[in-house]
Amino acid sequence: MRIITGLYKGRRFDIPRSFKARPTTDFAKENIFNVLAGHIDLEGKLALDLFSGTGSITLELLSRGCDRVVSVEIDRDHHAFIKQCLAKIGAVNCLPLRADALRFVKSCRQKFDFIFADPPYALGELAAIPGMVFTSGILSEGGVFVLEHGAKNDFSSDAHFIERREYGSVNFSIFKG
């Protein structure tokens, strides 16, 4: 896993082979962040990384200048790995939470400028995640929400949907608050 650009550009982290999480590929990550540059300047923003997995997106957000990132991951080993990565780069502006991402969305009272969610593609509630994010009010007005998902999902009829990007088997739907 590699940080694409910014403060920690080029830093690499070896993901344990035992991990169930599939990190967003460098190719897909680089391309989606290039697209996002036209929608939001991450410098100084408050970001939320749901279903953090390996922490790849969390680290990229920190490297790209987010003031603070909240990283939510339920798996104990993945959460510990994220904390190790944060310690290696000396990041103190990240709050790694070991929690259920959907419960977090429902109970959170903080607003974020940018939200990224990469749930397991087989998650039964995946199609409901955009509705949960917008109903909960955790996305700031004008904020951007990105949902990574499989090819079968189509969110184009959602009122907040702005575009979909596909990079191989990785699909991103982008929404605006």
The 8 nearest C-alpha neighbors of each residue, nearest first, counted from 0:
[[1, 12, 11, 13, 55, 14, 2, 22],
 [0, 2, 11, 10, 9, 3, 12, 25],
 [3, 1, 8, 9, 10, 59, 4, 7],
 [2, 4, 8, 1, 9, 29, 59, 5],
 [5, 3, 8, 2, 7, 62, 63, 6],
 [4, 6, 62, 63, 8, 7, 3, 64],
 [5, 7, 62, 8, 63, 4, 64, 61],
 [6, 8, 62, 5, 10, 9, 2, 4],
 [9, 7, 4, 5, 2, 3, 10, 6],
 [8, 10, 2, 1, 3, 11, 7, 4],
 [11, 9, 2, 8, 1, 7, 12, 3],
 [12, 10, 1, 0, 9, 2, 13, 8],
 [11, 13, 0, 14, 1, 10, 84, 2],
 [14, 12, 0, 15, 11, 16, 1, 84],
 [13, 15, 12, 16, 0, 18, 53, 80],
 [16, 14, 17, 18, 13, 80, 77, 19],
 [17, 15, 18, 14, 19, 13, 20, 21],
 [16, 18, 15, 19, 14, 20, 76, 77],
 [19, 17, 16, 20, 15, 14, 77, 21],
 [18, 20, 17, 21, 16, 52, 77, 15],
 [21, 19, 52, 18, 22, 53, 77, 119],
 [20, 22, 23, 19, 52, 53, 18, 24],
 [23, 21, 24, 53, 20, 55, 52, 0],
 [22, 24, 28, 21, 27, 25, 55, 169],
 [25, 23, 27, 26, 28, 22, 0, 21],
 [24, 26, 28, 27, 29, 23, 1, 3],
 [25, 27, 24, 29, 28, 30, 166, 23],
 [28, 26, 30, 24, 29, 25, 166, 31],
 [29, 27, 25, 31, 30, 26, 24, 23],
 [28, 30, 32, 26, 27, 31, 25, 33],
 [29, 31, 33, 27, 32, 28, 26, 34],
 [32, 30, 34, 28, 33, 29, 27, 35],
 [31, 33, 35, 34, 29, 30, 28, 36],
 [34, 32, 30, 36, 31, 35, 29, 37],
 [35, 33, 31, 32, 36, 37, 30, 38],
 [34, 36, 32, 38, 37, 33, 39, 31],
 [37, 35, 33, 34, 38, 39, 40, 32],
 [36, 38, 35, 34, 39, 33, 40, 32],
 [37, 39, 35, 36, 40, 34, 143, 175],
 [40, 38, 36, 41, 35, 37, 143, 142],
 [39, 41, 42, 36, 38, 44, 37, 35],
 [42, 40, 44, 65, 39, 43, 64, 63],
 [43, 41, 64, 65, 40, 44, 63, 66],
 [42, 44, 66, 65, 64, 41, 45, 67],
 [45, 43, 65, 41, 66, 42, 112, 46],
 [44, 46, 67, 111, 112, 66, 68, 65],
 [47, 45, 113, 68, 111, 114, 112, 44],
 [46, 48, 114, 69, 68, 70, 49, 115],
 [47, 49, 70, 115, 51, 114, 116, 57],
 [50, 48, 116, 71, 51, 100, 115, 47],
 [49, 51, 72, 118, 117, 52, 71, 116],
 [52, 50, 54, 72, 49, 48, 71, 70],
 [53, 51, 20, 54, 50, 77, 72, 22],
 [52, 54, 55, 77, 51, 22, 81, 20],
 [53, 55, 57, 51, 81, 56, 52, 58],
 [54, 56, 58, 53, 57, 59, 22, 0],
 [55, 57, 59, 58, 54, 60, 48, 51],
 [58, 56, 54, 60, 59, 55, 48, 61],
 [59, 57, 61, 55, 56, 60, 62, 54],
 [58, 60, 56, 62, 61, 57, 2, 63],
 [61, 59, 63, 57, 62, 58, 65, 56],
 [62, 60, 58, 65, 63, 64, 59, 57],
 [61, 63, 6, 5, 59, 7, 60, 64],
 [64, 62, 5, 60, 61, 59, 65, 41],
 [65, 63, 42, 61, 62, 43, 41, 66],
 [64, 66, 44, 43, 42, 61, 67, 41],
 [67, 65, 43, 44, 45, 64, 92, 68],
 [66, 68, 92, 45, 65, 93, 46, 69],
 [69, 67, 93, 46, 47, 45, 70, 94],
 [68, 70, 94, 47, 93, 95, 48, 46],
 [69, 71, 95, 48, 96, 51, 47, 94],
 [72, 70, 96, 49, 51, 50, 100, 98],
 [73, 71, 50, 51, 97, 98, 78, 74],
 [72, 74, 98, 97, 99, 75, 71, 78],
 [75, 73, 77, 76, 72, 78, 97, 52],
 [74, 76, 78, 77, 79, 73, 97, 72],
 [77, 75, 79, 78, 74, 80, 18, 81],
 [76, 78, 80, 74, 79, 75, 52, 53],
 [77, 79, 81, 75, 80, 76, 72, 74],
 [78, 80, 76, 82, 77, 81, 75, 83],
 [81, 79, 77, 83, 82, 78, 76, 84],
 [82, 80, 84, 78, 54, 83, 79, 53],
 [81, 83, 85, 79, 80, 84, 86, 78],
 [84, 82, 80, 86, 81, 85, 87, 79],
 [85, 83, 87, 81, 86, 82, 80, 88],
 [84, 86, 82, 90, 88, 83, 87, 89],
 [85, 87, 89, 83, 84, 88, 82, 90],
 [88, 86, 84, 85, 89, 83, 90, 82],
 [87, 89, 85, 86, 90, 84, 7, 10],
 [88, 90, 86, 87, 85, 91, 84, 92],
 [91, 89, 85, 88, 92, 86, 93, 61],
 [90, 92, 93, 89, 85, 94, 86, 67],
 [93, 91, 67, 90, 68, 66, 94, 61],
 [94, 92, 68, 67, 91, 69, 95, 90],
 [93, 95, 69, 70, 96, 68, 92, 67],
 [96, 94, 70, 69, 71, 93, 97, 82],
 [97, 95, 71, 98, 70, 94, 72, 69],
 [96, 98, 73, 72, 71, 78, 95, 75],
 [97, 99, 73, 72, 96, 71, 100, 103],
 [98, 100, 73, 102, 101, 103, 72, 97],
 [99, 101, 103, 102, 49, 71, 50, 98],
 [102, 100, 104, 103, 99, 105, 128, 131],
 [103, 101, 105, 99, 104, 100, 106, 98],
 [102, 104, 100, 106, 101, 105, 107, 99],
 [105, 103, 101, 107, 102, 106, 100, 132],
 [104, 106, 102, 103, 107, 135, 101, 131],
 [105, 107, 103, 104, 102, 108, 135, 101],
 [108, 106, 104, 103, 109, 105, 137, 135],
 [109, 107, 106, 137, 110, 136, 135, 104],
 [108, 110, 107, 137, 111, 136, 138, 139],
 [111, 109, 137, 138, 139, 108, 112, 136],
 [110, 112, 138, 45, 113, 46, 139, 137],
 [113, 111, 142, 139, 45, 46, 44, 138],
 [112, 114, 46, 143, 111, 142, 144, 47],
 [115, 113, 144, 47, 46, 48, 145, 143],
 [114, 116, 145, 48, 144, 146, 49, 47],
 [117, 115, 49, 146, 48, 50, 118, 147],
 [116, 118, 147, 50, 146, 49, 119, 115],
 [119, 117, 50, 120, 116, 122, 125, 147],
 [118, 120, 122, 121, 117, 148, 125, 50],
 [119, 121, 122, 148, 149, 118, 125, 117],
 [122, 120, 119, 123, 125, 118, 149, 124],
 [123, 121, 119, 125, 124, 120, 118, 126],
 [122, 124, 125, 121, 126, 120, 127, 119],
 [123, 125, 127, 122, 126, 128, 121, 101],
 [126, 124, 122, 127, 128, 123, 118, 120],
 [125, 127, 124, 128, 152, 129, 123, 154],
 [126, 128, 124, 125, 130, 129, 131, 123],
 [127, 129, 131, 130, 125, 126, 132, 124],
 [130, 128, 132, 131, 127, 133, 126, 146],
 [131, 129, 133, 128, 127, 132, 134, 126],
 [132, 130, 128, 134, 129, 133, 135, 127],
 [131, 133, 129, 135, 130, 134, 128, 137],
 [132, 134, 130, 136, 135, 131, 129, 138],
 [135, 133, 131, 136, 132, 130, 137, 129],
 [134, 136, 132, 133, 137, 131, 105, 104],
 [137, 135, 133, 134, 138, 132, 110, 139],
 [136, 138, 110, 135, 109, 111, 139, 132],
 [139, 137, 111, 110, 136, 142, 112, 176],
 [140, 138, 142, 112, 110, 111, 141, 137],
 [139, 141, 176, 142, 138, 112, 175, 143],
 [140, 142, 176, 139, 175, 143, 112, 138],
 [143, 141, 112, 139, 176, 140, 113, 175],
 [144, 142, 175, 113, 174, 176, 114, 112],
 [143, 145, 114, 174, 113, 115, 173, 175],
 [146, 144, 173, 115, 172, 114, 116, 174],
 [147, 145, 116, 172, 171, 115, 117, 148],
 [146, 148, 171, 117, 170, 116, 145, 172],
 [149, 147, 170, 120, 171, 146, 169, 152],
 [148, 150, 151, 170, 120, 152, 169, 168],
 [149, 151, 152, 170, 148, 168, 169, 153],
 [152, 150, 149, 153, 148, 170, 120, 154],
 [151, 153, 150, 149, 154, 148, 126, 170],
 [152, 154, 155, 151, 156, 150, 172, 126],
 [153, 155, 156, 157, 152, 160, 172, 126],
 [154, 156, 157, 153, 160, 162, 161, 163],
 [155, 157, 154, 158, 160, 153, 159, 161],
 [158, 156, 160, 159, 155, 154, 129, 130],
 [159, 157, 160, 156, 155, 161, 174, 175],
 [160, 158, 174, 175, 157, 176, 161, 173],
 [161, 159, 174, 157, 158, 155, 173, 162],
 [162, 160, 174, 173, 159, 175, 163, 155],
 [163, 161, 173, 172, 160, 164, 174, 155],
 [164, 162, 172, 171, 173, 165, 170, 161],
 [163, 165, 171, 170, 172, 166, 162, 31],
 [164, 166, 170, 169, 167, 171, 163, 168],
 [167, 165, 169, 27, 168, 170, 164, 26],
 [166, 168, 169, 165, 170, 27, 26, 150],
 [167, 169, 166, 170, 149, 150, 165, 148],
 [170, 168, 166, 167, 165, 149, 148, 171],
 [171, 169, 165, 148, 147, 164, 149, 150],
 [172, 170, 147, 164, 146, 163, 148, 165],
 [171, 173, 163, 146, 145, 162, 164, 147],
 [174, 172, 145, 162, 161, 144, 160, 163],
 [175, 173, 160, 144, 159, 161, 143, 145],
 [174, 176, 143, 159, 142, 141, 144, 160],
 [175, 141, 140, 142, 143, 138, 159, 139]]
